[in-house]
Amino acid sequence: MDVSSSTGAVNNTVQIEALKKSMEVQERSVLKVLESADEQSKQMSAQKTGMGNSLNLTA
């Protein structure tokens, strides 16, 4: 009985660690998406105000 209960505890620990890792990966992924969206928003604002990095100065 002790062996099966300790095996269950080990399995639970492994599952918890796997879930933690999965959540960390998802968190990093969401942060990358948010940073990308923020960068795109800044670029769009800069282009609308004429302060963008792709100014067309030819006359």
N, C-alpha and C positions, 0 to 999 in steps of 0.2 A: 504494500500500500504506500509506503514511503517513497518508493522509487517512482511510481506513477504520479504522485502528487508533486514531487520535485521536478519531474520531466515537464509537467504542466506549467509549473512556475517558470522554468527555463523557456518554454515555448512562448509564454506570455511576455517575458522580458524581450525575447527576440522580436516578437510582433510589435511591441511598444517602440523598440529602437528603430525598426523598419518604418513605422508610422512617423516617428520624429524626423528621420532622414527624408522621407517623402515630403513632409510639410516644409522642411528647410529648402528643398529643391523647388517646391512650388512657390515659396516666398521669394526666393531669388528670381524666379521666372517672372513673377508679378512685378517685382521691383524693376526689372529690365524693361518690361512693357511700359510701366509708368514713366521711367526715365526717357524712353524713346518717344512716348507721346508728349512729354514735356518739351523735349528738344524740337519735335516737329511743330509744336505750338509756338515756340519761340521763333522758329524760322518763318512760319507763316506771318507772325506779327511783324517781324523785321521786314519782310517783303512788302506787306501792306503799307508800312510807314516809310518805305524807301530806304531803310537802313540795313537791308539785307546784304548778303555777301555776293549776290549776283546782280549788281547794278548794271544797267545798260546805259552807258554814258555817250554812245555814239549819236551824232546829230544828223 
